Amino acid sequence: MPNQIYSKRNLFWSRLISSFLHPYYSFFNLFRKKYQLEDTEIKNIVVTEYHRIGDVLMIAKTLKSIKKSFPNSRLILLCSNQAQLLADHLNLADEIYPVKVPWTDWNWSIVKWLRVWIFSQKIAKKKIDLAFDFKGDLRNSWFLWHIKAKISFGYTTTGGEYFFTHGHKMNENIHQTMRANNLILKAGCEMLTDSNSKLKLNNNGSIVFHNGATDPRRSWPINNWVTLAKSLSGRYKIAIVKTPESSALIKQLKDSELQVDCFEGGLVDFKLWLQKQQCLISPDSMAGHLAAYIDIPTISLFGAQNPELTRPLNKMGIIVTPDGHCKHEIDHWRLCRACMESIAPEKVSKAVFSLLS
């Protein structure tokens, strides 16, 4: 399974663009005052993580570690519109601002890029002392530079080392959470331990199906979900989360005359409901990371992508993958629909019995 965070094609183009931008931004850096972390009073800290909800959940404990390391500072999180309410509910930062950036929506409108630049100037007025970006994406790095933080930490995977005061090489072979943790350690932060974390074993709750995924190549076929529900319904209560992707599955489950509960509601309501359930089954998506954050047992379905880079991190979690390495012709450098389809429902049901026995 590939350990690359970005495709070779994207890396080539981003580094080429970075080389063209280098003289321009390096020139302006000459006029920026240089600061030393140990001599700077840290009052305002910015963290940017505006790609997906699951990305925010994977750095949730990293954010709390930053706050504990700089208790007298204000921690500002810039996240996606979809993640804002949940991040606020989880109290992940002192200030949380939603931002919609064109490169996460594959929208290259110059007007939208201008709006993002205007937003960066709004954040710059807060006089940021310290900033972090964990993605290693040249566009993120460009955005962070315009915030004008006194001290900034980020990864230079796609180039753009001139966008940071402290640019670092990313270890692409470790989990996304660990990459974030490694970066804040370089800024002198101390990591929180999980000593107070308690696993929730809600035996009266349901086995929750969440079949939604941002990319259909991460999804598991509907017929497999139905087969799994039939194999589990004799021993467990089954519930399904209603999403735009789950309508057809809900219909098939009802047509099969299976007793299945449905949850419908916002993200915060989903979190409050989920923490009363027994287990979550989902593809590689936000739901698994939320379950892991609230210490609910999880079963995550991964296709061709390497689960060790983005799997939910919790005490009771099982990763279910295809039996062999991907040998299919694929239209994505990392995701494979055929690999997901090859995961047998029997393999998932055995994982459930093993996890909850």
Stockholm file with secondary structure:
# STOCKHOLM 1.0

chainA/1-357         MPNQIYSKRNLFWSRLISSFLHPYYSFFNLFRKKYQLEDTEIKNIVVTEYHRIGDVLMIAKTLKSIKKSFPNSRLILLCSNQAQLLADHLNLADEIYPVKVPWTDWNWSIVKWLRVWIFSQKIAKKKIDLAFDFKGDLRNSWFLWHIKAKISFGYTTTGGEYFFTHGHKMNENIHQTMRANNLILKAGCEMLTDSNSKLKLNNNGSIVFHNGATDPRRSWPINNWVTLAKSLSGRYKIAIVKTPESSALIKQLKDSELQVDCFEGGLVDFKLWLQKQQCLISPDSMAGHLAAYIDIPTISLFGAQNPELTRPLNKMGIIVTPDGHCKHEIDHWRLCRACMESIAPEKVSKAVFSLLS
#=GR chainA/1-357 SS CCCCSSCHHHHHHHHHHHHHHHHHHHHHHTTSCCCCGGGSCCCEEEEEECSCHHHHHHTHHHHHHHHHHSTTSEEEEEECHHHHHHHHHTTCCSEEEECCCTTTTTCCCHHHHHHHHHHHHHHHTTCCSEEEECSCCHHHHHHHHHHTCSEEEEECTTSCGGGCSEEECCCTTSCHHHHHHHHHHTTTCCCCCCTTCCCCCCTTSCEEECCCCSSGGGCCCHHHHHHHHHHHTTTSCEEEECCTTTHHHHHHHHHTTCCEEEECCCHHHHHHHHTTSSEEEEESSHHHHHHHHTTCCEEEECCSSCHHHHCCCCSSEEEECCSSCCCSCCSSSSCCHHHHHTSCHHHHHHHHHHHHC
#=GC SS_cons         CCCCSSCHHHHHHHHHHHHHHHHHHHHHHTTSCCCCGGGSCCCEEEEEECSCHHHHHHTHHHHHHHHHHSTTSEEEEEECHHHHHHHHHTTCCSEEEECCCTTTTTCCCHHHHHHHHHHHHHHHTTCCSEEEECSCCHHHHHHHHHHTCSEEEEECTTSCGGGCSEEECCCTTSCHHHHHHHHHHTTTCCCCCCTTCCCCCCTTSCEEECCCCSSGGGCCCHHHHHHHHHHHTTTSCEEEECCTTTHHHHHHHHHTTCCEEEECCCHHHHHHHHTTSSEEEEESSHHHHHHHHTTCCEEEECCSSCHHHHCCCCSSEEEECCSSCCCSCCSSSSCCHHHHHTSCHHHHHHHHHHHHC
//
